[in-house]
Amino acid sequence: MNGPLFFAVMMALVLAFGIAMFWQESRRMRHPETIYGVEDSIEFIWDGLGEDKLGLKKSDVRRILEWEMHYLQQPNLWAEDGPPVVGGEPAARYTQEQALEAGFSYEPVQIFGVMDLQAVYLHAIGAVGEIVDPQE
Protein backbone atom coordinates (compact mmCIF):
# COMPACT_ATOMS: atom_id res chain seq x y z
CA MET A 1 0.00 0.00 0.00
CA ASN A 2 1.47 3.37 -0.95
CA GLY A 3 1.94 6.18 1.58
CA PRO A 4 -0.93 8.59 0.72
CA LEU A 5 -3.50 5.77 0.39
CA PHE A 6 -2.41 4.23 3.71
CA PHE A 7 -2.61 7.65 5.38
CA ALA A 8 -6.14 8.24 4.00
CA VAL A 9 -7.35 4.82 5.19
CA MET A 10 -5.89 5.39 8.67
CA MET A 11 -7.47 8.86 8.89
CA ALA A 12 -10.84 7.42 7.83
CA LEU A 13 -10.58 4.74 10.55
CA VAL A 14 -9.65 7.32 13.21
CA LEU A 15 -12.53 9.55 12.09
CA ALA A 16 -15.00 6.63 12.15
CA PHE A 17 -13.80 5.64 15.61
CA GLY A 18 -14.19 9.24 16.85
CA ILE A 19 -17.72 9.47 15.46
CA ALA A 20 -18.67 6.16 17.10
CA MET A 21 -17.33 7.33 20.47
CA PHE A 22 -19.14 10.67 20.16
CA TRP A 23 -22.41 8.90 19.26
CA GLN A 24 -22.11 6.51 22.21
CA GLU A 25 -21.36 9.33 24.66
CA SER A 26 -24.24 11.46 23.38
CA ARG A 27 -26.65 8.52 23.92
CA ARG A 28 -25.40 8.14 27.48
CA MET A 29 -25.87 11.84 28.18
CA ARG A 30 -29.51 11.71 27.01
CA HIS A 31 -30.24 8.92 29.48
CA PRO A 32 -28.30 9.74 32.64
CA GLU A 33 -28.25 7.22 35.42
CA THR A 34 -30.59 7.76 38.31
CA ILE A 35 -28.77 7.65 41.60
CA TYR A 36 -30.68 7.31 44.84
CA GLY A 37 -28.97 9.09 47.69
CA VAL A 38 -30.07 8.09 51.18
CA GLU A 39 -28.94 11.36 52.72
CA ASP A 40 -30.49 13.33 49.87
CA SER A 41 -33.80 11.53 50.29
CA ILE A 42 -33.81 12.18 54.05
CA GLU A 43 -33.12 15.89 53.48
CA PHE A 44 -35.81 16.07 50.78
CA ILE A 45 -38.36 14.42 53.04
CA TRP A 46 -37.32 16.46 56.08
CA ASP A 47 -37.77 19.69 54.11
CA GLY A 48 -41.13 18.50 52.80
CA LEU A 49 -42.59 17.59 56.17
CA GLY A 50 -43.43 21.17 57.05
CA GLU A 51 -42.82 23.05 60.26
CA ASP A 52 -44.21 20.50 62.72
CA LYS A 53 -42.33 17.62 61.01
CA LEU A 54 -45.24 15.35 62.08
CA GLY A 55 -43.50 15.10 65.45
CA LEU A 56 -40.57 13.20 63.90
CA LYS A 57 -36.81 13.62 64.13
CA LYS A 58 -34.44 13.02 61.22
CA SER A 59 -33.46 9.72 62.84
CA ASP A 60 -37.13 8.69 62.69
CA VAL A 61 -37.29 9.52 58.98
CA ARG A 62 -34.16 7.43 58.38
CA ARG A 63 -35.57 4.53 60.39
CA ILE A 64 -38.88 4.55 58.50
CA LEU A 65 -37.05 4.64 55.16
CA GLU A 66 -34.73 1.81 56.19
CA TRP A 67 -37.64 -0.45 57.13
CA GLU A 68 -39.51 0.41 53.96
CA MET A 69 -36.44 -0.35 51.84
CA HIS A 70 -35.90 -3.60 53.73
CA TYR A 71 -39.47 -4.59 52.94
CA LEU A 72 -39.15 -3.67 49.26
CA GLN A 73 -35.91 -5.66 48.88
CA GLN A 74 -37.19 -8.88 50.47
CA PRO A 75 -39.48 -10.81 48.08
CA ASN A 76 -40.35 -13.31 50.82
CA LEU A 77 -41.98 -10.44 52.76
CA TRP A 78 -44.23 -9.20 49.97
CA ALA A 79 -44.78 -12.27 47.78
CA GLU A 80 -48.34 -12.75 49.03
CA ASP A 81 -49.28 -9.12 48.36
CA GLY A 82 -47.98 -9.02 44.78
CA PRO A 83 -45.26 -6.70 43.50
CA PRO A 84 -44.21 -4.14 46.12
CA VAL A 85 -45.17 -0.51 45.82
CA VAL A 86 -43.21 2.34 47.36
CA GLY A 87 -45.45 3.84 50.01
CA GLY A 88 -47.98 1.04 49.76
CA GLU A 89 -50.06 -0.21 52.66
CA PRO A 90 -48.17 -3.53 53.06
CA ALA A 91 -44.86 -1.63 53.26
CA ALA A 92 -46.35 0.76 55.82
CA ARG A 93 -47.74 -2.13 57.86
CA TYR A 94 -44.34 -3.86 57.86
CA THR A 95 -42.63 -0.60 58.84
CA GLN A 96 -45.02 -0.08 61.74
CA GLU A 97 -44.53 -3.67 62.94
CA GLN A 98 -40.75 -3.28 62.86
CA ALA A 99 -40.98 0.05 64.66
CA LEU A 100 -43.07 -1.43 67.44
CA GLU A 101 -40.69 -4.39 67.82
CA ALA A 102 -37.79 -1.94 68.13
CA GLY A 103 -39.64 0.18 70.69
CA PHE A 104 -40.73 3.04 68.43
CA SER A 105 -44.38 4.00 68.20
CA TYR A 106 -45.13 5.74 64.92
CA GLU A 107 -48.63 6.71 63.93
CA PRO A 108 -49.82 5.74 60.43
CA VAL A 109 -49.95 9.42 59.47
CA GLN A 110 -46.24 9.72 60.27
CA ILE A 111 -45.30 6.61 58.30
CA PHE A 112 -47.43 7.53 55.30
CA GLY A 113 -46.19 11.13 55.48
CA VAL A 114 -42.60 9.94 55.09
CA MET A 115 -43.48 7.32 52.46
CA ASP A 116 -45.52 9.78 50.38
CA LEU A 117 -42.60 12.19 50.30
CA GLN A 118 -40.30 9.27 49.45
CA ALA A 119 -42.42 8.62 46.36
CA VAL A 120 -42.22 12.33 45.46
CA TYR A 121 -38.41 12.19 45.84
CA LEU A 122 -38.15 9.11 43.62
CA HIS A 123 -40.25 10.83 40.97
CA ALA A 124 -38.16 14.02 41.27
CA ILE A 125 -34.88 12.18 40.58
CA GLY A 126 -36.38 10.27 37.66
CA ALA A 127 -36.41 6.87 39.35
CA VAL A 128 -40.09 6.29 38.61
CA GLY A 129 -40.77 4.80 35.23
CA GLU A 130 -43.20 2.66 33.37
CA ILE A 131 -44.35 -0.65 34.80
CA VAL A 132 -41.97 -3.40 33.70
CA ASP A 133 -43.36 -6.56 32.18
CA PRO A 134 -41.75 -9.48 34.09
CA GLN A 135 -41.80 -11.57 30.90
CA GLU A 136 -39.41 -9.20 29.10
N, CA, C and O of each residue as an XYZ file, in Angstrom:
544
protein
N       0.855     -1.166      0.000
C       0.000      0.000      0.000
C       0.902      1.231      0.000
O       1.843      1.317      0.789
N       0.607      2.194     -0.900
C       1.469      3.369     -0.952
C       1.146      4.339      0.177
O       0.091      4.225      0.802
N       2.017      5.273      0.443
C       1.942      6.185      1.582
C       0.656      6.992      1.668
O      -0.012      6.940      2.700
N       0.271      7.746      0.621
C      -0.932      8.585      0.723
C      -2.216      7.762      0.908
O      -3.111      8.173      1.647
N      -2.309      6.614      0.246
C      -3.502      5.773      0.393
C      -3.578      5.202      1.808
O      -4.653      5.179      2.406
N      -2.457      4.743      2.344
C      -2.411      4.227      3.713
C      -2.818      5.318      4.710
O      -3.588      5.069      5.638
N      -2.288      6.533      4.503
C      -2.614      7.648      5.383
C      -4.116      7.961      5.335
O      -4.721      8.218      6.376
N      -4.712      7.944      4.163
C      -6.142      8.240      3.999
C      -6.993      7.178      4.692
O      -7.984      7.500      5.347
N      -6.600      5.908      4.544
C      -7.348      4.822      5.191
C      -7.255      4.960      6.711
O      -8.263      4.816      7.403
N      -6.083      5.231      7.230
C      -5.894      5.389      8.668
C      -6.698      6.581      9.193
O      -7.314      6.485     10.254
N      -6.700      7.686      8.477
C      -7.468      8.863      8.894
C      -8.967      8.550      8.884
O      -9.695      8.998      9.770
N      -9.430      7.792      7.901
C     -10.843      7.415      7.831
C     -11.209      6.538      9.032
O     -12.279      6.707      9.618
N     -10.326      5.598      9.402
C     -10.577      4.744     10.553
C     -10.613      5.551     11.849
O     -11.485      5.329     12.689
N      -9.683      6.475     12.019
C      -9.654      7.318     13.210
C     -10.918      8.177     13.273
O     -11.516      8.323     14.340
N     -11.321      8.738     12.149
C     -12.530      9.552     12.095
C     -13.765      8.709     12.431
O     -14.624      9.151     13.194
N     -13.859      7.513     11.872
C     -14.997      6.629     12.153
C     -15.029      6.261     13.636
O     -16.094      6.246     14.253
N     -13.877      5.970     14.194
C     -13.801      5.640     15.615
C     -14.249      6.827     16.464
O     -14.995      6.651     17.428
N     -13.803      8.024     16.116
C     -14.192      9.236     16.848
C     -15.690      9.481     16.776
O     -16.308      9.841     17.778
N     -16.274      9.293     15.613
C     -17.719      9.472     15.461
C     -18.474      8.445     16.294
O     -19.473      8.783     16.929
N     -18.017      7.207     16.304
C     -18.672      6.164     17.101
C     -18.598      6.493     18.589
O     -19.579      6.305     19.309
N     -17.468      6.972     19.054
C     -17.325      7.330     20.468
C     -18.229      8.512     20.826
O     -18.861      8.523     21.882
N     -18.282      9.508     19.933
C     -19.140     10.669     20.163
C     -20.601     10.241     20.217
O     -21.345     10.697     21.085
N     -21.017      9.379     19.309
C     -22.407      8.898     19.263
C     -22.755      8.146     20.550
O     -23.822      8.356     21.127
N     -21.860      7.276     20.992
C     -22.110      6.510     22.210
C     -22.211      7.435     23.427
O     -23.089      7.251     24.271
N     -21.335      8.410     23.522
C     -21.363      9.326     24.660
C     -22.614     10.195     24.628
O     -23.190     10.472     25.679
N     -23.044     10.626     23.458
C     -24.243     11.459     23.379
C     -25.478     10.663     23.773
O     -26.401     11.229     24.358
N     -25.526      9.377     23.474
C     -26.646      8.524     23.916
C     -26.657      8.412     25.433
O     -27.719      8.475     26.053
N     -25.494      8.247     26.030
C     -25.403      8.137     27.484
C     -25.859      9.426     28.147
O     -26.527      9.379     29.179
N     -25.520     10.556     27.588
C     -25.874     11.842     28.181
C     -27.380     12.099     28.107
O     -27.925     12.810     28.951
N     -28.054     11.533     27.113
C     -29.506     11.710     27.007
C     -30.241     10.867     28.033
O     -31.377     11.184     28.387
N     -29.631      9.819     28.510
C     -30.243      8.915     29.481
C     -29.320      8.769     30.686
O     -28.721      7.713     30.890
N     -29.206      9.833     31.487
C     -28.300      9.742     32.638
C     -28.808      8.734     33.656
O     -30.009      8.484     33.765
N     -27.890      8.174     34.383
C     -28.254      7.215     35.420
C     -28.960      7.927     36.558
O     -28.639      9.066     36.896
N     -29.916      7.244     37.134
C     -30.593      7.763     38.306
C     -29.891      7.207     39.526
O     -29.726      5.994     39.660
N     -29.483      8.083     40.404
C     -28.771      7.650     41.598
C     -29.586      8.061     42.815
O     -29.886      9.237     43.019
N     -29.933      7.069     43.611
C     -30.682      7.306     44.838
C     -29.689      7.589     45.949
O     -28.810      6.774     46.230
N     -29.829      8.735     46.575
C     -28.967      9.091     47.692
C     -29.758      9.051     48.985
O     -30.740      9.778     49.136
N     -29.348      8.223     49.903
C     -30.069      8.091     51.177
C     -30.117      9.433     51.892
O     -31.185      9.877     52.313
N     -28.975     10.073     52.028
C     -28.938     11.363     52.721
C     -29.764     12.406     51.986
O     -30.455     13.213     52.608
N     -29.691     12.387     50.651
C     -30.487     13.328     49.867
C     -31.974     13.089     50.071
O     -32.746     14.039     50.194
N     -32.377     11.830     50.107
C     -33.804     11.534     50.294
C     -34.266     11.968     51.680
O     -35.372     12.488     51.828
N     -33.437     11.761     52.687
C     -33.806     12.179     54.048
C     -33.961     13.700     54.097
O     -34.923     14.202     54.678
N     -33.036     14.428     53.502
C     -33.124     15.894     53.479
C     -34.360     16.357     52.721
O     -35.052     17.277     53.157
N     -34.639     15.719     51.584
C     -35.812     16.070     50.785
C     -37.085     15.863     51.595
O     -37.957     16.731     51.627
N     -37.186     14.727     52.238
C     -38.365     14.419     53.043
C     -38.457     15.358     54.235
O     -39.531     15.875     54.540
N     -37.343     15.578     54.904
C     -37.321     16.463     56.077
C     -37.824     17.859     55.707
O     -38.621     18.458     56.428
N     -37.340     18.367     54.563
C     -37.766     19.687     54.110
C     -39.245     19.696     53.732
O     -39.921     20.713     53.891
N     -39.746     18.578     53.237
C     -41.132     18.500     52.797
C     -42.140     18.255     53.898
O     -43.343     18.387     53.676
N     -41.671     17.902     55.077
C     -42.590     17.585     56.171
C     -43.279     18.806     56.770
O     -44.262     18.655     57.496
N     -42.804     19.978     56.491
C     -43.429     21.169     57.047
C     -42.821     21.529     58.393
O     -41.860     20.907     58.847
N     -43.396     22.537     59.016
C     -42.823     23.047     60.262
C     -42.925     22.080     61.427
O     -41.984     21.963     62.213
N     -44.043     21.388     61.554
C     -44.207     20.501     62.718
C     -43.503     19.161     62.552
O     -43.345     18.413     63.517
N     -43.078     18.857     61.314
C     -42.335     17.617     61.005
C     -43.082     16.354     61.447
O     -42.477     15.295     61.612
N     -44.395     16.475     61.637
C     -45.236     15.353     62.081
C     -44.749     14.775     63.413
O     -45.048     13.626     63.739
N     -44.009     15.561     64.171
C     -43.496     15.095     65.453
C     -42.322     14.137     65.313
O     -41.998     13.416     66.257
N     -41.684     14.119     64.158
C     -40.571     13.203     63.900
C     -39.232     13.924     63.997
O     -39.154     15.146     63.876
N     -38.190     13.144     64.218
C     -36.815     13.621     64.132
C     -36.225     13.036     62.852
O     -36.801     12.123     62.262
N     -35.084     13.559     62.425
C     -34.438     13.020     61.221
C     -34.123     11.536     61.393
O     -34.211     10.766     60.437
N     -33.760     11.140     62.600
C     -33.460      9.721     62.836
C     -34.713      8.863     62.637
O     -34.613      7.707     62.225
N     -35.881      9.419     62.924
C     -37.131      8.692     62.691
C     -37.386      8.524     61.188
O     -37.808      7.462     60.731
N     -37.122      9.587     60.438
C     -37.290      9.519     58.979
C     -36.371      8.443     58.415
O     -36.796      7.624     57.600
N     -35.117      8.442     58.848
C     -34.161      7.434     58.382
C     -34.654      6.028     58.719
O     -34.604      5.130     57.878
N     -35.120      5.844     59.925
C     -35.575      4.530     60.392
C     -36.765      4.040     59.552
O     -36.808      2.881     59.140
N     -37.710      4.923     59.311
C     -38.877      4.552     58.502
C     -38.439      4.170     57.095
O     -38.909      3.171     56.550
N     -37.547      4.952     56.506
C     -37.055      4.636     55.157
C     -36.294      3.313     55.133
O     -36.445      2.529     54.196
N     -35.489      3.062     56.143
C     -34.731      1.808     56.188
C     -35.666      0.604     56.231
O     -35.445     -0.381     55.527
N     -36.712      0.683     57.058
C     -37.638     -0.451     57.131
C     -38.436     -0.604     55.850
O     -38.720     -1.724     55.424
N     -38.798      0.507     55.236
C     -39.512      0.412     53.962
C     -38.614     -0.230     52.904
O     -39.054     -1.118     52.174
N     -37.363      0.215     52.820
C     -36.436     -0.353     51.839
C     -36.184     -1.833     52.118
O     -36.090     -2.636     51.190
N     -36.077     -2.186     53.378
C     -35.901     -3.596     53.731
C     -37.083     -4.404     53.215
O     -36.900     -5.474     52.633
N     -38.268     -3.909     53.421
C     -39.466     -4.591     52.941
C     -39.443     -4.737     51.420
O     -39.708     -5.816     50.891
N     -39.123     -3.648     50.721
C     -39.145     -3.668     49.258
C     -38.089     -4.600     48.674
O     -38.264     -5.104     47.565
N     -37.008     -4.837     49.391
C     -35.909     -5.658     48.885
C     -36.024     -7.126     49.269
O     -35.171     -7.924     48.882
N     -37.043     -7.498     50.010
C     -37.191     -8.880     50.473
C     -38.434     -9.525     49.865
O     -39.521     -9.401     50.430
N     -38.303    -10.210     48.730
C     -39.478    -10.810     48.081
C     -40.271    -11.745     48.990
O     -41.487    -11.859     48.833
N     -39.619    -12.413     49.930
C     -40.348    -13.307     50.821
C     -41.314    -12.547     51.722
O     -42.258    -13.140     52.244
N     -41.096    -11.239     51.917
C     -41.981    -10.442     52.757
C     -43.232     -9.976     52.017
O     -44.293     -9.822     52.622
N     -43.108     -9.752     50.704
C     -44.233     -9.204     49.966
C     -44.814    -10.144     48.919
O     -45.723     -9.751     48.188
N     -44.328    -11.347     48.827
C     -44.778    -12.268     47.778
C     -46.295    -12.468     47.777
O     -46.905    -12.557     46.711
N     -46.899    -12.540     48.949
C     -48.343    -12.754     49.033
C     -49.138    -11.543     48.568
O     -50.264    -11.690     48.093
N     -48.569    -10.348     48.696
C     -49.275     -9.120     48.357
C     -49.075     -8.701     46.907
O     -49.645     -7.695     46.486
N     -48.292     -9.430     46.136
C     -47.980     -9.023     44.779
C     -46.770     -8.114     44.769
O     -46.137     -7.904     45.803
N     -46.444     -7.567     43.593
C     -45.258     -6.703     43.503
C     -45.336     -5.546     44.496
O     -46.404     -4.968     44.700
N     -44.198     -5.210     45.113
C     -44.210     -4.138     46.122
C     -44.392     -2.768     45.485
O     -44.027     -2.539     44.332
N     -44.958     -1.881     46.259
C     -45.174     -0.506     45.818
C     -44.594      0.420     46.876
O     -44.887      0.285     48.064
N     -43.767      1.363     46.433
C     -43.212      2.337     47.363
C     -44.367      3.108     47.991
O     -45.204      3.675     47.289
N     -44.400      3.120     49.304
C     -45.450      3.840     50.010
C     -46.763      3.089     50.107
O     -47.774      3.648     50.532
N     -46.752      1.823     49.716
C     -47.976      1.036     49.761
C     -48.342      0.603     51.175
O     -47.519      0.650     52.089
N     -49.580      0.185     51.333
C     -50.061     -0.213     52.658
C     -49.275     -1.382     53.251
O     -48.947     -1.341     54.437
N     -48.956     -2.432     52.468
C     -48.172     -3.526     53.063
C     -46.800     -3.066     53.565
O     -46.334     -3.523     54.608
N     -46.156     -2.161     52.821
C     -44.857     -1.631     53.263
C     -45.018     -0.811     54.539
O     -44.178     -0.879     55.436
N     -46.089     -0.044     54.616
C     -46.348      0.756     55.820
C     -46.651     -0.144     57.009
O     -46.192      0.118     58.121
N     -47.414     -1.194     56.782
C     -47.738     -2.129     57.864
C     -46.466     -2.797     58.385
O     -46.272     -2.910     59.596
N     -45.607     -3.237     57.477
C     -44.337     -3.856     57.858
C     -43.483     -2.863     58.659
O     -42.903     -3.211     59.687
N     -43.420     -1.633     58.167
C     -42.635     -0.599     58.845
C     -43.147     -0.368     60.254
O     -42.358     -0.254     61.193
N     -44.450     -0.299     60.408
C     -45.015     -0.076     61.740
C     -44.741     -1.267     62.660
O     -44.450     -1.081     63.842
N     -44.830     -2.475     62.132
C     -44.533     -3.668     62.944
C     -43.083     -3.659     63.404
O     -42.793     -3.950     64.564
N     -42.169     -3.324     62.494
C     -40.747     -3.282     62.855
C     -40.478     -2.187     63.884
O     -39.685     -2.366     64.808
N     -41.149     -1.059     63.709
C     -40.976      0.047     64.658
C     -41.427     -0.366     66.052
O     -40.736     -0.102     67.036
N     -42.571     -1.006     66.134
C     -43.074     -1.435     67.440
C     -42.147     -2.451     68.093
O     -41.902     -2.392     69.298
N     -41.626     -3.397     67.284
C     -40.689     -4.392     67.824
C     -39.418     -3.737     68.348
O     -38.813     -4.222     69.304
N     -39.014     -2.636     67.721
C     -37.792     -1.944     68.135
C     -38.055     -0.892     69.212
O     -37.131     -0.217     69.665
N     -39.319     -0.755     69.619
C     -39.645      0.180     70.690
C     -40.005      1.577     70.230
O     -39.979      2.514     71.028
N     -40.341      1.737     68.960
C     -40.734      3.044     68.429
C     -42.205      2.983     68.045
O     -42.643      2.049     67.373
N     -42.949      3.968     68.471
C     -44.376      4.001     68.204
C     -44.680      5.119     67.216
O     -44.807      6.281     67.601
N     -44.794      4.761     65.941
C     -45.130      5.740     64.915
C     -46.597      5.585     64.536
O     -47.108      4.473     64.395
N     -47.248      6.704     64.377
C     -48.633      6.706     63.926
C     -48.660      6.492     62.413
O     -47.706      6.853     61.724
N     -49.734      5.913     61.891
C     -49.823      5.736     60.434
C     -49.626      7.037     59.657
O     -49.026      7.024     58.582
N     -50.118      8.150     60.177
C     -49.954      9.424     59.472
C     -48.472      9.791     59.357
O     -48.066     10.394     58.364
N     -47.675      9.442     60.340
C     -46.237      9.716     60.274
C     -45.565      8.824     59.233
O     -44.759      9.290     58.427
N     -45.904      7.551     59.261
C     -45.305      6.612     58.301
C     -45.696      6.972     56.878
O     -44.842      7.053     55.996
N     -46.994      7.187     56.652
C     -47.426      7.526     55.299
C     -46.927      8.898     54.871
O     -46.696      9.122     53.683
N     -46.755      9.825     55.816
C     -46.195     11.129     55.477
C     -44.788     10.998     54.919
O     -44.445     11.633     53.922
N     -43.975     10.171     55.568
C     -42.604      9.937     55.094
C     -42.626      9.178     53.770
O     -41.903      9.536     52.840
N     -43.446      8.139     53.676
C     -43.484      7.323     52.459
C     -44.028      8.095     51.260
O     -43.561      7.903     50.137
N     -45.006      8.963     51.487
C     -45.523      9.777     50.382
C     -44.444     10.703     49.842
O     -44.304     10.859     48.629
N     -43.680     11.318     50.742
C     -42.598     12.190     50.299
C     -41.461     11.393     49.659
O     -40.756     11.904     48.789
N     -41.283     10.146     50.087
C     -40.298      9.268     49.454
C     -40.679      9.042     47.992
O     -39.818      9.075     47.113
N     -41.952      8.816     47.735
C     -42.425      8.625     46.359
C     -42.212      9.898     45.543
O     -41.833      9.825     44.374
N     -42.449     11.060     46.144
C     -42.219     12.335     45.458
C     -40.734     12.480     45.126
O     -40.381     12.918     44.031
N     -39.864     12.113     46.071
C     -38.414     12.187     45.843
C     -38.005     11.276     44.681
O     -37.254     11.689     43.798
N     -38.497     10.050     44.686
C     -38.149      9.115     43.618
C     -38.599      9.632     42.259
O     -37.892      9.475     41.264
N     -39.765     10.241     42.219
C     -40.246     10.833     40.974
C     -39.357     12.015     40.574
O     -39.029     12.173     39.398
N     -38.972     12.835     41.538
C     -38.158     14.019     41.265
C     -36.788     13.664     40.685
O     -36.265     14.407     39.855
N     -36.203     12.549     41.103
C     -34.877     12.176     40.583
C     -34.977     11.319     39.327
O     -33.958     10.914     38.767
N     -36.205     11.041     38.880
C     -36.378     10.266     37.656
C     -36.308      8.768     37.854
O     -36.093      8.029     36.893
N     -36.486      8.302     39.084
C     -36.405      6.866     39.349
C     -37.725      6.154     39.096
O     -37.774      4.924     39.119
N     -38.787      6.897     38.857
C     -40.092      6.292     38.606
C     -40.276      6.195     37.108
O     -40.144      7.185     36.390
N     -40.578      5.011     36.647
C     -40.768      4.800     35.232
C     -42.014      3.984     34.952
O     -42.886      3.827     35.806
N     -42.073      3.481     33.764
C     -43.197      2.655     33.367
C     -43.142      1.307     34.081
O     -42.076      0.857     34.501
N     -44.286      0.679     34.212
C     -44.349     -0.655     34.801
C     -43.600     -1.621     33.889
O     -43.774     -1.595     32.670
N     -42.781     -2.459     34.473
C     -41.968     -3.401     33.702
C     -42.697     -4.729     33.601
O     -43.201     -5.255     34.593
N     -42.746     -5.259     32.394
C     -43.358     -6.561     32.179
C     -42.353     -7.626     32.622
O     -41.253     -7.688     32.075
N     -42.705     -8.463     33.600
C     -41.753     -9.477     34.092
C     -41.351    -10.491     33.033
O     -40.343    -11.177     33.198
N     -42.112    -10.604     31.952
C     -41.798    -11.567     30.897
C     -40.707    -11.060     29.951
O     -40.136    -11.832     29.181
N     -40.424     -9.762     30.016
C     -39.411     -9.198     29.103
C     -38.028     -9.325     29.652
O     -37.067     -8.901     29.009
